[in-house]
Amino acid sequence: SVSGWEAALALLREMTEERLAWDVVALGAAIAACGRAGRWAWALWLLGRAPSAHGLVPSGAAAGAAVLGCLEAGEWQQALQAFADILARGGVPDAASHSGLLLEAEQRGLLPCEVGLLLRALPPLPEPLSVLAACAAAQRSLA
C-alpha cells in the first residue's frame, strides 16, 4: 500500500508526465504530506523547486509544514535555513513554524541577540505573550 506522501509525490510526477501545470493546492498537499511523514528532505526539495521550476509560491501552511517536518526530525538547522529561504523569497511561514523555531531556539540556548534577530524577521504572532515568555526563559538560562 502506498503512503500519503508517496501518493502526493506520485500525483506531482503524473502531472509532470501529462504536461499539466502544478498548482498551489497539489504542491501544498505534497509538502505537508512529506513533512508529516518525516520526509523532510522531500518537503524541502519541493519547497525549493516549486518557485524556480513551476513559478509557484507555496502557501504559508505548506512552508510551515516543511519547517515543522525538519524540526520534528531533529534537523533544526535545516528548519532554520528553510525558514530564512522562505522569508528571502517573500513568503510568510505560518505561526506554527514561528513558534516551533522559537521553542527550538530556547531549548538550544541561542543567545538573546540571535533570538532577537529571529523575532525581527517574523510577522506579528497571534500570541505575543508566549514569545516574550520564551525570550525571557532563554535569557534566564544564560544568566
Residue pairs with C-beta under 8 A, 6 or more apart in sequence:
2 10
3 37
4 33
4 36
4 37
5 30
5 33
5 34
5 36
5 37
5 39
5 42
7 33
8 26
8 29
8 30
8 33
8 34
9 30
9 34
9 42
11 26
11 29
11 30
12 22
12 26
12 27
12 30
12 46
15 21
15 22
15 26
16 22
21 54
22 50
22 54
22 56
23 56
24 56
24 57
24 58
24 59
24 62
27 46
27 50
27 54
27 56
27 58
27 62
28 58
28 59
28 61
28 62
28 65
30 46
31 43
31 46
31 47
31 58
31 62
31 63
31 65
31 66
32 61
32 62
32 65
34 40
34 42
34 43
34 46
34 65
34 66
34 69
35 43
35 65
35 66
35 67
35 68
35 69
35 70
35 72
36 65
36 69
37 69
38 69
38 72
38 73
39 69
40 66
40 69
40 70
40 72
40 73
40 75
40 78
43 65
43 66
43 69
43 70
44 66
44 70
44 78
44 82
46 58
46 66
47 58
47 62
47 63
47 66
47 82
47 85
47 86
48 85
50 56
50 57
50 58
51 57
51 58
51 89
57 89
57 90
57 91
58 66
58 91
60 91
60 92
60 93
60 94
61 94
63 82
63 86
63 91
63 92
63 93
63 94
63 97
64 93
64 94
64 95
64 96
64 97
66 82
67 79
67 82
67 83
67 86
67 93
67 97
67 100
67 101
68 79
68 96
68 97
68 100
70 76
70 78
70 79
70 82
71 79
71 100
71 101
71 104
76 104
76 108
79 97
79 100
79 101
79 104
80 101
83 93
83 97
83 101
84 121
86 92
86 93
87 93
87 121
92 123
95 125
95 126
98 122
98 125
99 125
99 130
101 118
102 115
102 118
102 119
102 131
102 134
103 134
105 114
105 115
105 118
105 134
105 138
106 115
106 134
106 135
106 137
106 138
106 141
109 138
109 141
109 142
110 118
110 138
111 142
112 135
112 138
112 139
112 142
115 134
115 135
115 138
116 135
119 131
119 135
125 131
